[in-house]
Amino acid sequence: MIMNLHTHTHHSPDGAPQTVADRVQAANALGLKYMAVTDHVEINRFYPAEYYNAVETEEFFYDGRGVFEGSVAEVIAAQADCAPLTLLAGAEIGQIPQDVEKSALLYNDPRVDLIVGSVHELPGRPDFYFLDYAKEDIPALVTAYFEEVLRLAQTDCYDILAHLTYGLRYLPNRRAYDLTPHLDLIDEILKTVIAKGKAIELNGSGLRKPQPYIDPDLILVRRYRDLGGERLTISTDAHDTKYLGFGVDLLEDMARTAGFSRLTVFQKHEPFYVPL
C-alpha cells in the first residue's frame, strides 16, 4: 500500500479514541509508505462553542483551533519514531471559503505538510449528513454545493481537494442522480485545481457502505485526467484504525484504470510523485 493521506484520530470529534501512535503502528503493519493525519478543523467554527454563544451538538463541531493544535503536536511528536512510515502532519479544513484568512494561517503553519480542503456544509446549514432531503430542491442543492467547492478550489489554502462529490453522498438515491447538468461547473472546479497545482483525492470511505462507491467515481476521475490533471492522492478517510487500509487496493486499481501511473504526496506543501 502506497498511501493514505486523509485520516482522523481521537482529536476529530467523530474519530475513534485512538492515538497517532496507534495509527503509526497499524500503518506499518499494513505496509503503508505515506500517511497523513488530517483531523477535522471546521474553520467556520474555529473557536469553542462558548465564543459563539452556542452549544456543541452532534451536528456542529466547534474549536477547530484546539483540534488543529492538539493533532499537529501529537503528529510531530510521533514523527520521531514512525519508520519506515513517512508520517505527515496536516488537517482537513472544512468550509475554507467561509474564513479564508484563518485557513491561510493554518496552511502556512511551518509544522504542516498538507491541507485537505473540504465542503461538508453550505453557509448557515448543517452537514449534508443531517439534511432532510424530502424537503430539498435537490438539483438546486447540488448546484449550490459545487459552487461552494469552486470557491474553495479558487483559494490557496489547500493541497488536496477532498471527496469532490461529497454533496451527493447522502442523497436518497445517489446512484440514480444525473450529474450531467453540473458537468460544466465540475469542469471549472477541476480546471481550477489543475491550474493551481493542487490534487484531487480518491476517497474510499464509501466502500464501507451497503451500496459501495468511490468519491469521485471513475467517470469524473477520467474527466480530470483528460483535462490535464496529474496530481491524484488516495485516502480511506479512516476515522477508526480498522479502516486505515480498507479498499486501498481498489483505489489503486481505479487510479490505474483512469490512466494514472503515479500518485502525489505533499511535504511542506511541495508535491512529489511516487510510482503507482
C-alpha positions in Angstrom: 0.0 0.0 0.0 1.4 3.3 -1.1 -0.6 6.0 0.8 -3.5 7.2 2.9 -3.4 11.0 3.0 -6.7 11.7 4.7 -7.2 10.1 8.2 -8.7 11.1 11.5 -7.7 10.3 15.1 -9.2 11.0 18.6 -8.7 14.7 18.0 -11.6 14.7 15.5 -14.9 14.9 17.3 -16.2 11.9 15.2 -13.0 9.9 15.4 -12.4 6.7 17.4 -10.5 7.0 20.6 -7.1 6.1 19.1 -3.8 7.9 19.2 -1.5 8.9 16.4 0.9 6.2 17.7 -1.8 3.6 17.3 -2.2 4.7 13.7 1.5 4.6 13.1 1.7 1.0 14.4 -1.2 -0.1 12.2 0.2 1.7 9.1 3.5 0.0 9.4 1.7 -3.4 9.9 -0.2 -2.7 6.6 3.0 -1.6 4.8 1.8 1.9 4.1 4.6 4.2 2.9 2.9 7.5 3.5 0.2 8.5 5.9 -1.2 11.9 6.8 -3.2 12.7 9.9 -5.8 15.3 8.9 -8.2 15.8 11.8 -11.3 17.9 11.3 -11.0 21.7 11.5 -14.3 23.3 10.7 -13.0 26.7 10.0 -16.4 28.4 10.4 -16.4 27.2 14.0 -12.8 27.9 14.8 -13.3 28.8 18.4 -15.1 26.9 21.3 -18.9 26.9 21.3 -19.0 29.5 24.1 -17.4 32.1 21.8 -20.5 31.8 19.5 -22.9 31.6 22.4 -23.7 28.1 21.1 -23.8 24.6 22.4 -21.8 21.8 20.8 -24.0 19.1 19.3 -23.6 16.1 17.0 -24.4 18.4 14.1 -21.9 21.1 14.8 -18.2 20.7 15.7 -16.5 23.6 17.4 -13.0 24.6 18.5 -11.3 23.9 15.2 -8.2 25.7 16.5 -8.0 23.3 19.5 -8.3 20.3 17.3 -5.6 21.6 15.0 -3.1 22.3 17.8 -3.6 19.0 19.6 -3.5 16.9 16.4 -0.4 18.6 14.9 1.5 18.5 18.1 0.9 14.8 18.5 1.9 14.0 15.0 5.1 16.0 15.3 6.0 14.0 18.4 5.2 10.7 16.7 7.4 11.5 13.7 10.5 10.8 15.7 9.6 7.1 15.9 7.5 6.2 12.9 9.9 4.5 10.5 9.6 3.0 7.9 6.4 5.0 7.5 6.6 8.6 6.4 4.2 10.4 8.7 2.8 13.7 7.5 1.2 16.5 9.6 -1.9 18.0 8.2 -5.6 18.9 8.7 -8.9 18.6 6.9 -10.2 22.2 6.8 -13.9 22.3 6.2 -15.6 25.4 4.7 -12.5 27.2 3.7 -14.4 29.9 1.7 -16.2 30.9 4.9 -12.9 32.1 6.5 -10.0 32.2 4.1 -7.9 34.3 6.4 -7.9 31.7 9.3 -7.5 28.9 6.7 -4.4 30.7 5.4 -2.9 30.9 8.9 -3.2 27.1 9.3 -2.0 26.4 5.8 1.1 28.5 6.4 1.9 26.9 9.8 5.5 25.7 9.4 4.7 22.4 11.0 2.1 21.4 8.4 2.9 19.2 5.4 -0.5 19.2 3.7 -4.1 20.5 4.0 -7.1 18.6 2.7 -9.9 21.1 1.7 -13.5 20.1 2.2 -17.0 21.3 1.9 -19.2 19.5 4.4 -21.9 22.1 4.7 -23.2 25.2 3.0 -23.2 28.6 4.8 -25.8 28.6 7.6 -26.7 25.0 7.2 -25.6 21.7 8.8 -23.5 19.0 7.3 -25.1 17.3 4.3 -25.5 14.2 6.5 -28.2 15.9 8.6 -30.3 17.4 5.8 -33.9 16.3 5.3 -33.8 15.6 1.6 -37.5 15.2 1.3 -37.7 19.0 1.9 -34.9 19.9 -0.5 -34.8 21.0 -4.1 -32.0 18.5 -4.8 -30.7 19.9 -8.1 -30.5 23.4 -6.6 -28.8 21.9 -3.5 -26.2 20.1 -5.6 -25.6 23.2 -7.7 -25.0 25.2 -4.5 -22.6 22.5 -3.3 -20.5 22.6 -6.4 -20.5 26.4 -6.4 -19.1 26.3 -2.9 -16.5 23.7 -3.9 -15.4 26.0 -6.8 -15.0 28.9 -4.3 -12.8 26.5 -2.2 -10.8 25.5 -5.3 -10.1 29.1 -6.1 -8.3 29.7 -2.8 -4.7 28.9 -2.0 -5.4 27.2 1.4 -5.4 23.5 0.4 -3.2 20.9 -1.3 -5.8 18.2 -1.9 -9.4 18.8 -2.8 -11.3 16.2 -0.8 -14.2 14.0 -1.8 -15.3 16.0 -4.8 -18.9 14.7 -4.8 -19.5 14.8 -1.0 -22.7 16.8 -1.7 -24.2 13.7 -3.3 -23.1 11.3 -0.5 -26.4 11.2 1.4 -28.9 11.6 -1.4 -31.8 9.2 -1.1 -30.9 7.6 -4.5 -27.3 8.6 -5.1 -26.7 6.1 -7.8 -29.6 7.4 -9.9 -28.7 11.1 -9.7 -27.8 12.6 -13.1 -24.7 14.8 -12.8 -25.0 16.0 -16.5 -26.4 19.4 -15.7 -23.5 20.0 -13.3 -20.6 18.9 -15.6 -19.7 22.4 -16.7 -19.4 23.5 -13.1 -17.4 20.4 -12.2 -15.1 21.0 -15.1 -14.5 24.5 -13.8 -13.6 23.1 -10.4 -11.2 20.6 -12.0 -9.5 23.1 -14.2 -9.0 25.4 -11.3 -7.4 22.6 -9.2 -5.1 21.8 -12.1 -4.1 25.5 -12.8 -3.2 25.9 -9.1 -1.1 22.7 -9.0 -3.3 21.1 -6.4 -4.5 17.5 -6.3 -7.8 15.7 -6.0 -8.3 12.5 -3.9 -9.8 9.2 -4.5 -11.8 8.8 -1.2 -12.7 5.3 -0.4 -14.9 5.9 2.7 -18.0 4.9 0.6 -16.5 1.4 0.0 -17.8 0.5 3.5 -21.4 1.3 2.6 -24.0 -1.4 1.7 -24.0 0.1 -1.8 -20.3 0.9 -2.2 -18.9 3.8 -4.1 -15.7 5.8 -4.6 -15.7 9.6 -4.4 -15.4 10.8 -7.1 -16.3 8.0 -9.4 -14.3 6.7 -12.4 -16.0 8.9 -14.9 -15.1 12.1 -13.1 -11.5 10.9 -12.4 -11.1 10.2 -16.1 -12.6 13.6 -16.9 -9.9 15.2 -14.5 -7.2 13.2 -16.3 -8.5 14.3 -19.8 -8.5 17.9 -18.7 -4.8 17.6 -17.8 -5.0 16.6 -14.2 -1.8 14.9 -13.0 -2.0 15.0 -9.2 -4.0 12.3 -7.5 -3.9 11.1 -3.9 -5.6 8.1 -2.2 -7.4 8.0 1.1 -9.7 5.9 3.1 -10.9 8.9 5.2 -10.4 6.5 8.2 -12.0 7.6 11.5 -11.0 4.2 13.0 -7.8 2.3 12.7 -9.7 -0.8 11.4 -10.4 1.2 8.2 -6.9 2.5 7.7 -6.2 0.2 4.7 -9.7 -0.7 3.8 -10.1 -0.8 0.0 -6.8 0.8 -0.8 -6.1 -1.9 -3.4 -9.4 -1.0 -5.2 -8.4 2.7 -5.1 -5.0 2.0 -6.6 -6.6 -0.1 -9.3 -9.1 2.7 -10.1 -6.3 5.2 -10.4 -4.5 2.9 -12.9 -7.8 2.4 -14.9 -8.2 6.2 -15.1 -4.8 6.4 -16.7 -2.5 7.3 -13.7 0.9 5.7 -13.4 1.9 7.7 -10.3 0.4 9.3 -7.2 1.2 12.5 -5.5 2.5 13.2 -2.0 2.9 16.6 -0.4 5.6 17.5 2.1 5.6 21.1 3.4 3.2 21.7 0.5 5.7 20.6 -2.1 4.3 17.9 -4.4 6.4 14.9 -5.5 5.3 11.8 -7.4 5.5 8.1 -6.3 5.1 5.2 -8.8 1.7 3.5 -8.7 
